[in-house]
Amino acid sequence: MVRNFVGVFVCGLALFGAGCAAPKAIGPALAGHAIILPGIGGNNPAVARLAKMINNEVEDLSAEVWDWTRIEPTTILGDLVDAKRNRRRAKVLAGQLLAWRRNHPNARLYVTAHSGGAGIVLLACETLPADFKIERIVFLAAALSPQIDLSRAIQRSRRGVFNYYSSKDSWVLGLGTRLFGTTDRAHSKSAGLVGFDLPDDPRLAAKLEQLAWEPSMRKSGNRGGHMGAFAPLFIRTHLLPLFELGANRQVEGNDPWGKRPKKGGSG
């Protein structure tokens, strides 16, 4: 029983391991650039789909998967539990973000993380200078404890932190993180299951936006599981607007159920 659950948990957090080569330097930008950190085990087709859809469908924005698990490669479970290794990985990310910003001082930068990748982003924010600015941080099914301190991440994000969570993700982010721990090493349910606790400071709380899964999201292909946020229609209707210039969730005049026009094209 336990052996079977371990298999389900590992497969749920990350599908298809990603090899051992360290990630390349963060790529060039258009008017903006988005990096996406996968969960434990590294890049997989679902995460790659989000990057591809941003590249194809969001005007003047480029995107790439930044696979933190290729730095000091370890086991899939090691990606989750090795706190010292993850701090070193987060320092690499922070260094690459600083180098990218020097080369692109005026471009918008978005940082998105799925599951265990959220811990790497949070650790990186702790080492970034106070005046370093990310346009928006997006967490999807974050394997972090609900009570974790988000203040540095929120302070370094112009538009704040967006967190998508699902009460249906109980195998991975409920039982799973109770048994194996979150990336911040709490043995508890995760913020990707129940949401983050609001910061005490109302100015920080105002910049934490949380979206809970609801049954109507099944229409977009998201059934609430650990990889549900990567359903194509859910990406198009709920995630892509987060990366567009301007704060509106919905692009005026766009049919959310239809295919969005590609960059430079009409269909």
N, C-alpha and C positions, 0 to 999 in steps of 0.2 A: 504493500500500500504506500509506504513512505517512498520507496524506490520509484514507484510510478509517479508519485506527486513531484519528486525532484525533476523527473523528465518533463512533466508538464510545465513546471515553473521555469526551467531553463529555456525551453522552447518558447514560452510565452514572452519572456523578457527580451529575447533576441533570437532571430532566425538566421541561419546561414552565417557561419563564421567568416571573418574578413581577411585572413592572412596576417602576415607579420611585418610588412613594410610600414615604416612610420609615415604619418600623413604628410603630404606636401604642404608648403607654405600656403596660407590662405590666398585664394586667387584674386585676379583683378576685378574691378567693379565697373558697373555702369553708373547710373545716378545713385545706386545702392547695391548692397550685397548681403546675402543671407547665408549663414553657415548653419548646418543642421548636424547635431550630435546624435548618433544612434544610441540604443540601449546597450546593455552588456552583450558581448559576443560580436558587436560591430555592425557594419553596414548590412543592409538586407533590402530586398526589392521594394518593400513598403516605404521605407525611409527614402530610398532613391526616387520613388515615385513623387514624393513631395518636392524634392529638389527639381525634378524634371518639370513638374507643373508650374512651379514658381518661374523657372527659366522660360517656359513657353507662354505663360498666361499673365504674368504681372509686368506691366510696362516699366522699362528702364531699371529692372532689377535682375541681377544674376544670383545664382545659388549653387551651393556645393555641399556635399556630405563631408564633414570633418570627423574622421574615425579615430577617436581618442584611444580605442582599444589596441591600436597598432603601436602605441608607445609602450615600451617595456611589456610586450605581450605576455599574457598569463592565461590561466583557465577562464572559462566563462564565469564560474562562481567567484574566481579571484577578482574579476572586474568589479564585482559587487562588494566584496568584503575587505579587500586590501587597501585600507585607508591611506597608508603612507605612499603606496604606489600611485593612488589616485591624486594625492596632493602634488606629486611630481608631475603627473600628467596635466593637472590643472595649471601648473606654472608654465608648461610648454604652451598651452592654449593662451594664457595671458600674454606671454611673450609674442606669440604670433599675432594676436589682436593689436598689440602696441605697434608692431612693425607694420601691420596693414594700415593702421590709422596714420602713421607717418607718411605712407605713400598715397593715402587717399583722405586728406584732411577734411574734405567737404562732403564726402559720400555718406549715405545712410548705411548703418550697419545693424542687421538683425541677427539675433542668436536664438536658435530653437534647439530644444533638447527633448528627447524621448526617454522615459523611464530612468535607467541608471545614468544616462548622460546628463540629467539635470543636476546631479551632484557635482559633476566636473565643472559645469557652468557656474554653480554657486561658489565653489572653491576658487575658481578663476577670478570672480568678482571681488573676492576678499583681497587679492593681490594687485588688482588694477588700481591705478591712481584715482583719487577722489574725483578728479575732473574728467576722467575718461567717460565718454558717453556712447551708449548703445541706443539705437532708436527704440527697439522693443525687445524684450525677452519673452519667449513663448515656451511654456512647459506643457508637454503632452504626456499624461499618465506618469507623472513624476514619482520616482521611487525615493522620495524624501519624507521625513517625518512631518506631520502636519504643523507641529509647533516650532519648526526650525526658523532661525532668524533670517528673514529675507531683506533686511534693511540695506545691506550693501548692494545687492542686486537691484533693488528698486531705485536707490540713489543714483546708480550708474545708467539708468534707463530713462530716456526722455519721456516715453509714453508708458512706462511702467512694465509690470510683469503680468502676463496673461497665463492663466492656468486652466487647462481642460482636465476634468476628472470624471470618473464614472463609478457609480456604486455597483456596476456589474463586473468590475475588474477584481473580484474578491479572491480568486484563486492566486493571482500573481501578487497583487498589491494589498491583500488582506492576509490570508494565511501564509502566503509566500514570504512576505517581509516580516511577519511575526516570527517565522522559523529562522530565516537566513539574515534578516536585518535589512535596513534601508541603506542607501549609500552614505548617509551620515551616521550609520551604525546604531540606529535605534531599532529595537525589536518591537515593532508596532505596525499598525495599519499605516498606509502611506497617504500622502496628500493627493496622489493620483486616484485614490479611492474615495476620500471624504473631503478634499479641499484643504487649503492652508488655513491655519488660524490667522485672524486679522492682526496686523501689527498694532501695538498700543498707540503709537503715534498716528493721529488721524490723517496727517499729511502723507504718510507712507501707505496707510490703509486705502486712501483714495486712489492710489496708483497700482493697487492689486485688483485685477479683474479676473473673476473666476466663472467658468462655464461648466455646469454640471450636465452629464448625459441625461437625456430624457427619452421616453419611448418614441416620440415623434421623429427622433433622429434615425430611426430604422429606415425611414424613407430615403435617407441619404446613403444607406449601406452600412451605417455605423450601428452595430448591435450592442455596443457597450463593452466589448472585450478589450484586451490589452493592446491590440493593434487596430482597434476600431477607428481611431482618428485618422487613419491613412486610407480609408475608403475614398475613392476619387471624388464622388459627389460631396462628401463631407468636407474634403479638402477645399473644393471649389466654393462651397457656400459658407463655411465657417472659418477656414484658415487663411485662404488667399487674401481676403480683405484686410487682414492684420498687417500685411506687408505692403499695402498700397499707400501712396502719398496722400495724406489726409487721414482723419481719425474715423471716418464713417465705416461701419461694418459692411454696409451694402453699397455697391457702386450704383449710383443713380442711373436708372434706365436699363440696368442689366437684369436679365432673367436668370435667377439663381439656379433654376432647374435645367437650363440649357447650357450648351457649351460656350465658354467664354472665348472671345476672339483672341487669336495669337498675336504676339508682338508684331507690329508692322503689317498686319494682315486684317482681313475682315471676317475670317472664319476658319 
